Structures are given as structure tokens and as C-alpha cells.
Amino acid sequence: MSPKVIRITAMDICRRYVVSGVVQGVGFRYHAQRQGQVLGLSGWVHNRADGDVELLAYGEPDRLEQLYNWLLRGPSMARVSGVRVEEMEADEEMEGFAIR
């Protein structure tokens, strides 16, 4: 199945999220990718060497807020202790929501 192409518009913004806690080895990336797809966002998610999970997401501000609210909980096996958020400049083209 090919990724859905999501066109980034002037109304879209980009945010970087770093999720801390028990977030690796619990399906966090898979579920975050799925959440991004359901919300119609484009971006990526990956595990960091320090044990956190990092996401970069592009989309409408209200959709990014919904993603943030989901990240505060994560999937059922995760134990999220914090989510750092940073506004970013959109500097790369994205298609779909990928696991890196």
C-alpha cells in the first residue's frame, strides 16, 4: 500500500516531539505512525539512542494538538513521563507518516 500524499499548505505547521518514559519496546512507533495517519498528518517517528522516541509532524494545528494529547498517553504498554514540543520550520517534503 503506497503512502497517502498529504499536501502541506500555508496553514500547516511543523512540530518536533520528544517522548520520554517507557516508550521503546512497547509498540510506540507503530501506534504513533498509525495515529499520524488517522489524523491526516505527514512526518516520521523513530527511536533515539537515549531511550526516547522522537517525532516530526506536519499538519493543521488542531490535528497536531490531537497528536500531542495522544502522545501524553501513548499505547497501553507505554508509560509516558513527558513530552517536549518544539515548533520547527518545514524543511523537508513528506509523504505519509513513516517509521525511521
C-alpha positions in Angstrom: 0.0 0.0 0.0 1.5 3.3 -1.1 1.6 6.2 1.4 -1.1 8.8 1.1 0.3 12.0 -0.3 -0.5 14.9 2.0 -0.1 18.4 0.7 1.5 20.9 3.1 -0.4 24.2 3.0 0.4 27.7 4.3 -2.0 26.9 7.3 0.1 23.8 8.2 2.8 23.9 10.9 5.6 21.6 11.8 6.3 20.4 15.3 9.0 18.1 16.8 8.0 15.9 19.8 10.4 14.0 22.1 8.5 11.5 24.2 10.2 10.2 27.4 9.5 7.3 29.7 9.0 3.6 28.9 8.4 4.2 25.2 10.7 1.8 23.4 9.9 -1.9 23.0 6.2 -1.3 23.6 5.0 -0.6 20.0 5.1 3.1 20.4 6.4 3.9 16.9 3.9 1.7 15.2 1.0 3.2 17.2 2.3 6.8 16.7 2.6 6.2 13.0 -1.0 4.9 12.9 -2.2 7.9 14.9 -0.4 10.3 12.5 -2.1 8.5 9.5 -5.5 8.7 11.1 -5.1 12.4 11.8 -4.0 13.1 8.2 -0.5 14.3 9.3 2.7 13.7 7.4 6.0 13.1 9.2 8.1 10.4 10.8 8.8 8.7 14.1 12.0 7.0 15.4 13.7 5.6 18.5 16.5 7.7 19.9 19.7 6.2 21.4 18.8 7.8 24.7 15.6 5.7 25.1 13.2 8.4 24.0 11.0 8.4 20.9 11.2 11.4 18.5 8.5 12.5 16.0 8.4 15.3 13.4 4.9 16.0 12.2 3.4 18.4 9.7 -0.3 19.4 9.6 -3.1 21.6 10.8 -2.6 23.0 14.3 -5.7 21.3 15.7 -4.6 17.9 14.3 -1.1 18.4 15.9 -2.8 19.2 19.2 -4.7 15.9 18.9 -1.5 14.1 18.3 0.1 15.8 21.3 -2.8 14.7 23.5 -2.4 11.1 22.3 1.4 11.2 22.9 0.8 12.2 26.5 -0.8 8.7 27.0 0.7 6.6 24.2 -0.2 3.0 23.6 -1.4 0.9 26.6 2.0 -0.8 27.2 3.9 2.6 27.3 4.5 4.7 30.4 4.9 8.3 29.2 6.7 10.5 31.7 6.9 13.6 29.5 6.6 15.1 26.0 8.8 18.0 24.8 7.4 20.1 21.9 9.3 22.4 19.6 7.9 24.4 16.7 10.0 23.8 13.6 10.4 25.1 10.1 9.1 22.7 7.4 12.4 21.9 5.7 11.7 18.6 4.0 8.9 17.2 1.9 6.9 14.4 3.5 4.6 11.8 2.1 2.6 9.9 4.7 3.8 9.1 8.2 6.9 6.9 8.3 8.8 4.9 10.9 12.5 5.6 10.6 
